[in-house]
């Protein structure tokens, strides 16, 4: 059986599991959700010329020896740039929910000899992160595509170390235009006990940088208060 056929079957199996799963009890997103249109946000050369990754990793305080997760890694723009920064004693977990994208990224990691990088397949509502493992968890130009944000964040925050940070890079425009208004982002993460500790518009990139830490205990699914228009509904 071809790799493409195996990937297609994997997607069907994952969809079947999600469809058959009982009601999780998590609230639905009370906003638009942008479709996944591509695993490439922009050309890597253009992003490098704008200094995107360099600025984001500086603001995130990436240091040698850190453990970081790149969620929705796509073709690995951040993955391959985080790898040398964390060094041989650090590690990078690159995750995506599309099997074919995951496979292409794994091939790139192997081709470039990035021994401190692991590539894994996640689920739409659960990034499947090992608990208490990461100094930084990156979500770059992807959070607006998360179909079940409250369940997704409920699982994601478990992956942070006690003083770890969730790093979000997105555009300040409506979700339907592949952005995430900062007020909406803050409200949704606050619903899971995550507090914004840094916010920085990124000039020339039509994007902003935001960092969150765990500030409150994780609520149960039924106690999560969903947001609407940046405020608790």
N, C-alpha and C positions, 0 to 999 in steps of 0.2 A: 504494500500500500504506500502511496506517495506521501511525502511530508505534508503537502497541502491538504490531502484527504484526511490525514490524521488530525491536523489542526482543525479542520471543519467539524469532524466528529467530536473533538474536544469541546468546541464552542457549543455544539448542540447539546452535549451532555451537561455542560455547565448551565445552559439556559433551562434545561429540563429540571435540574435540581432546584434552581431558583424558583421556577414556576410551581413546583410541587411542595416547596417549603411552607410550613404553616405561618400564619401571621406572626411576625416577630415581636409585635408590640411597640416598635419604634414609630414615632410620628413620620409622616411623609413630608417631603420638601414642599413648602407652601410658596413655591416660586418656580420660575422656569428652570429647566436643566438643559444645558447645551449638548447637542449630539457630538459624539466622537467622530470628527470628520477626517482626521489624519493623525498619524503618529509623528508627524513633523510639524513643529510650530513655525519655523522659519529656517532659512539656510544657516548652517553653522558659521560660515565665513561672515555673513552679515551680522550675526549675533556677536561674534568675536570683535568685529570692527566697532560695534557699539559698546564693547566692554561689559556685556551683560553678566556673564558668568563670574568674571573677575570681581565685579562690584557686589554681586549677590553673595559670593563666598566670603568676601571681606566683611560685609555687614553681618553675615551669619557667624563670624568668628571661627571659621574652620581652622583647626590646628592639627599638626601631626599626632597620630595615635588615636584620633577620634573615630567613633563608629557612627556612620551616617546611613540613612535610607533615602533613596530617590524613588518616590512613588509616582507611577505614571511615567516611567523613565523614557518611553518611546524609543527613539533611535540612540539614546544614550548621551545626548549633548552634555548634561551635567555629570552623568556617571563617569565618563572618561576624563573629565576635568577635576572631579573630586578625588579620584584615585591617587594621583601623585601628591595631592595636598595632604591627605591623611597618612600617606606613606606606608611603608612595609608593616608597621605596627598598628596601623588603623585598618578599617574595613568599610566597604561600601556594599549595601544591599540594593540592587536595582530591581524594581518590581513593575510589572505591567499586567493588565488583565486580558490582553489579546495574545493568544498563543503564538501566532506568526510573528508578532512584534517581539515578544519575549525571545523567540528563537533567533531572530536576526540580531538582536542585541547580544545574546550569548555568543554568537559567532564573532561579532565585533570584539567583544571582551577577550575571547580566546586569541583572535588574530593579533590584537594589540598587546597581548601578554600581560593583562592586568590581573595579577595573581591575588590581589586583595579585594576583588570584586566577585560577588555572588549574584546570580540572576535568578529570579523566581517569578512564578505566575501567582497573581493575587485574584481576589474575587471582587465583583463590583461593590459589595457592601462590607468587605473585610479585606484589608491589605495583608492579612496573615503574617503579621510581624511577631518575631519572638519577643516575649515580654521583657521590660526593663533592660533594653539592649542598646538604645541609640542616644547619642548626644544631640543629634540633629535629625529631624525628619523633614525632607523637602517635598513640597507640592508646588511645582512650577507650571503655570498656565494649564492646570488640569482640574482644579477643585470645582470649577463651574460645570464640569462634565460628570460629577459624582451624582448618581441617580438617587441614592439613599444617604444623604449627608449625615444624618444623626446616628444611624447605625454604623456607618463608616468611621466617623470620628470616635464613637464609643469604643470601637476596637483599636483604632489607631493610637489613641493616647496611652494604651497599655504598653506600647513599644518604647516609650520614652524612659530614659533614666531619670532619677529624681530631679536633677537640675537640667534636664534636656529641654530643647526648644523645637516647636513645630514652625517651620519656615514656609511662608506662603508668598509666591510671586504671582500676581495676576494684573489684569487691566481694570481700571476704574471705568467700567461701562456696563450696560445691561447684560445679564446672563445670556440672553438670546443672541447677543453679539459677541459671545465668547469672552465675557468679562465677569467680574465679581465686585459689586459695589462694596467698599470697605465697611460700611455700617452693617450690611448684611453678613459679611464675613465675621465681624466681631460678635454679632448677635448669635450666630450659629455655633461658633466655637465656645462662647460663654455658656451656652446651653449645656455643654459637656464639661464645664468647669475649667475651661482654658481662658487665660487672660492675656490680652495683648501687652507686650512689654517694649515693643519697638515698631515704629512705622516710618517709612521713608519713601517718598515719591522718587522714582528713578527717571531723571531728566533724559529726554531723548529716546526713551525706550517705550513710552506709552504704557508704563507699568508701575507698580508699587511693590515695595518689600515690606513684609509684616512678620513679626515673630511673636510666638505665644508660648507661655509656660503653663504647667498645671497649677491652678490656684485653689481649686476646691475638689472635694471627693467626687468620684464618678457617680452620676445619678443612675438609678434604675431606668429601664426603658420607659416605663409608664410615667416616670416623674420628669421626663424631658419636656421642656416647654418650647414648642416650635416658634420660629420667627416669621414675621411677615413685614416686608418693606423695612427691614433693619430693626424692627422692634419685636419684643415678645408678643405673640398673638394672644 
